[in-house]
């Protein structure tokens, strides 16, 4: 495979994506591949959790007083068990995503549309890659906690002052927040860099050589150290190009999306008004139709997201494979197999001279 810079790898990545997904085009296969691409490249790499914040006041006078809730040992044990169950479920889902990532890697490098062979072929490599990712994630979380510790005392004092009835000034809040901004940006850049190294560069060594974490990192670091500028340009394009593509899709689809949601809401409102005074079976039918319309609209929106996001996710992975394939021979030879050697040229046959006629 030829050595390609990051900008030069864009066009072959688009061409391979077009060939892989659309030639020949079968909607069922296309939908399956796009869903796997989204899970492995889009939403499959992050598990986000959110929590709400409560509000309390010591000097609130109201006629309603909510009942007090006392945590018993049983409730604490149940909460801990539920938290552990959620953590285990997230780990299991992340393991399945890792297996799918290797399976889709197999599909792309061999230009095959079957997920099952890669799912079974790279089972041990995916398991080791999964545990390595967990270790890296734990170390990154530990780094975040160590960076946040010096700021924790200041925020704790600010919270206590607020609970005691004080009013912190804007200067105090800014004094705590401003130093965090460059640190947060630095952590985000570090997280992006680690993710690129793991998924774009180290994963092929795991899959094709059954390499260990140390072997894969050593090979990747040796290439990055000798080609700092090309890898830096690749990282920039790897982050910027998907964002530009998403912005383009948003601009193109914003009006059809608004029209779609307006139509759905209008139909829902009309259906609700038509069955507003109904009772008995008619009321049940109205509720059923409203739920059905909402479900159909959700399925249509999900299908549109999969059909549009799948090619983008596939092109991102093809871009990574082509760029690194020019620097990693086993990957490059798998993406673009070298032509078979020419058959040897037979030696010329020497025809003996005809005997002289006496």
Secondary structure by P-SEA (a helix, b strand, c coil): ccccccccaaaaaaaaaaaaccccccaaaaaaaaaaaaaacccccbbbbbbbbbbbbcccccccccbbbbbcaaaaaaaaaaaaaaaaaaaaaaaaaaaaaaaaaaaaaaccccaaaaaaaaaaaaaaaaaaaaaaaaaaaaaaaaaaccaaaaaaaaaaaaaacccccaaaaaaacccaaaaaaaaaaaaaaaaaaacccaaaaaccccccaaaaaaaaaaaaaacaaaaaaaaaaaacaaaaaaaaaaaacaaaaaaaaaaaaaaaaaaaaaaccccaaaaaaaaaaaaaaaaaaaaaaaaaaaaaaaaaaaaaaaaaaaaaaaacaaaaaaaccccccccccccbbbbccccccc
